[in-house]
């Protein structure tokens, strides 16, 4: 049986591996400052003797305990994409993004920050066996509170019997890539790719009505939010409102308070009713 102690041990192992990775990044950055040392990726792949842009355990230059952390799909190789996915976005990289320096009117927090991406690992998506954790590795309970950045999906050993835990994780698997695309990866996301990501919203009739004007309180549609960011706006509130309301309306449909506790209370109930999203009526899933 999966116990809290197992969860704590898993969290400790996760943080130890993360600490190892960060330690190596720091060491490499120090070396780089002192001399023209190789970049992180060059250092990691220096053992790639076959030059196929992937490394085996034998070619891995660092402690073996780190290999499985990098090898996310467990195929016995580490690819460059797998390695890059574990690296936090640097402050220098953030400065190139449209949302850099913008503040949320609702929370007063920056729209983007280092380690704010969710970087969903699709190999860990398994309905019924997932939970969502915050940056500290604490499991998040189902509720209407919007994602703040840095939350991750974890794979559990035991099937999650609570239907709201299952559905909360499912909503995350759709909203994490949507948030990352708009806030962190917009420059690399085409309009076509964006519309494919947003299919879950389209088929559930969420954010499909275009706004007549643009202002801080504007409720943008799926297409409008992409076009709005394309203009590199100096106001991020319409984007954050789009993200937070889209997430909440998915939760309206997915979560059912009659089956197990759901955080959000009256505010969530009121929003669901105002936007005609019957609580617990179920999500329509893209094919």
N, C-alpha and C positions, 0 to 999 in steps of 0.2 A: 504494500500500500504506500502511495506517495504521501509523505508527511511534511510538515513545516520544516523539520530538520533537513530533509532532502532538499527542500527549496532553498534553505539558508546555505547549504553546502554548494548547491548549484550557483547561487549568487556569489559566494566567496570565490569559487573557481573562475567565474566570469570576470570578476574584478581583478583577480591575480593575472589572468591572461591579458586583460586590457592594460594593466600596469606594465607588464613586460613589453607590450607593443609600444606604449608611450615612452618607456625608458629608452628603447632602441631609437625611436624617433628623435628624442632629446639628444642622445649621444651623437647621432649622425649630424644633427643640426650644429652641435658644438664643433665637430670635426670640420664641417663645411665652413664655419666662420673662421676657423684657424687656417685653412688651406683649401685649395680647389678639390675637395674630396668628392667622391661619387654621390649622386643623389640617393634618396631612400630606395627608389626602384632599382637603380643601378646596383646598389649594394646587395639588395635582396636577390637579384637575378644574376649576380656575377658567377654563380655556379651552373648556369644554364649552358652546359658544354655542347649541347646539341642545337642550340640556338632556335628552339621551337617555341620560345616565349612562354614556357612553363617549366616548373622545376619539381623534381621528385624529393622524397625524404632524404635520399642520398645526396642530392645537390643542395639541399637547404642549408644556408650558412649559419643559422642561429640555433639556439637550444631546441631540441626535438619537441619539447612540450608546446612550442608555439605553432608547430606545423599544422595540427588539426584546426587551430583557430583560423589560420589563413585558408586552409582547404575547406571552403564552406560547403561544397557539394559532395565532399567525401569520396572523390574519385581517385585519390592518390596523387594528384597534381595540384600545384598552385599556379593559377593563371594571373596575368597582370590585372585583369578586371577584379578578381577576387581580392588581390592585395590592395588595390585602390579603394575598394568598397569599405575597407576597415580604417582608412585614414580620415581623420576629421578635417573638415574644410578649414583652411587657415584664414587668419584675419586678412592677409593680403588677397586671397581669393575672394573673400566676401566683398571687398571694396569694388570688385568688378560687377557685382550684382545690382539689379535695379532697386532692391529693397534696402540696400546698405544705408544705415543711418536713420531709417524711418522708425517711428515709434507707434505702437498700438494705442489708439485713443482709449480703448476699453481697459487695458491692463497697465499701460505706461511702460511696457517692456519693448525692447527692440524686436522688429519683425523677424530678423535673422541674427544668428550668432554662431560662433564656432561650436561644433558638435550638435547643432540644432536639427540636422537632417535625420530622417528616420531610416533611410537606406534599407528598405525592406528586402530581405533575403528570401526570394521565392521558394528556395529549396526547403525553407522552414515552415511554409504554409501548409497546414494539414487541418482541415476543419474538425473541430472537436478536441484537438490536441494542442491548441495554442492559448497563450495568455499574453497580455500586454504589460510591459514593465516600464517604469520611468528611468531617468538617467542613473539613478542610484541602484537600480535593479529591484525596486519595490514593485510588487504586483499591483496593478490598478484594477479597481473594482468597476463593474459596469455602471455607467452614469452619463449624464448629459454634459458634464464638464468638457470643454474643448481641449484638444491636444495643444500642448505648449511648445513642443519641440524636443527632440532627442529621445522620445519614447521608442521602444523596440519590441518586436515580436519574438517570443521564445517558444520553443517546442517542448512540450511536456511528455512524460512517459505514460501518464494515465489519461484516459478519456475524461473530458470535463463534463460532469453530469448536469451542471447548472446551464440551462439553455441560454441564459443571458450572458454568461461568461463566453460561451461559444459564439454568440451573435456579436458581442462587443469586440471580440478579436476579429471576426469577419469584417465588421465595419472598418476596423483599423487597416486591414489588408487592402481596402479600397482607398481610404483617405490618406494613408501615409504616402503613396506615390503621387496622389493629387497635390498634396501640400509641398512635397519636394519639387515637383515639376514647376509649380508657380513661384515658389520662394527661392529655391536654390539651383534648379536646373533649367530655368526658363530659356536661357540662351541656346541650349541644346535640345529644346523640345519644339518640334514643328506643330503647326496648327492641326494637322492630321493626327499626330501622335497625341496631342492634348484631347481632341475629341474622342479618341479611342479610350483614353484613361477615364474620361468623364461619362462613359456609357452608363455606368451604374447610376448616375444622377439622371441622365436622360430618360432611361426606361422606368424610373420611379417618379418621373415628373417633378424633379427637383431643380430649381433655378433654370427653368426653360423659357420664362417670360422676360423679354428685353425691357430694360429700364428706359424711360423716356428722356431722362437727363442724368448727368453725372455729378455727384457731390459726395461729401464724406459719409452720408447715410444712404447712398444709393445701393439698391439691391441688384447687382449685376447678374446677367444670365451667363450660361456656360460659355457661349461664344464671346460675349462682351468682356468677360474678365480677361480672356487671352488678349483681345485687341487693346484693352485698357493698359495692360502691362507692356505691350509692344511699344507703346508711346513713352515708356520709361517715366511714369508719373512721379510727382513729388509728394503725393498723398497715398498712403497705403491702406487707409481704413476700408474703402470699398472691397479690396481684395480680402482683407481679414474677415470682413462681415460675410463675404461669399463663402469662405472656407468654414467659418464657425457655424453658420446656419446650414450649409450643406451637410456637414457632419452631424449636426443635431437632428436634422430631418431624416437622415439615414437611421439614426438611433431611434427616432420616433417609431419607425416602421419595424425595426429589428428587435427592440427590447420590449419585454412584457412584464411590468411590475406585478402582475397577478401571479406570476410563477416563481419569482424570487426578487429580493430587494434591488432597486435601481436608484442610484443617486440622481438628483436633479429636481425632485419634488415638484412643487406647483409651477415653477418657472418653465420647466420642461413640458409639463402637461399643457400649459397655456400656449406655448409656442406651437406644439403639435396640433392643437385644436385650431389655432388661428391660420395655420398653413395647410389645414385639411390633410394631415398625415396621421391617420388613426393609430394610436399606440398599440404596438404588438401585432399589427395586421400582416407583417411579413415583408421581407425584401424581395423584389424581382431581381434575379441574378442574370447578368449578361451571359449569352451562350459562348 
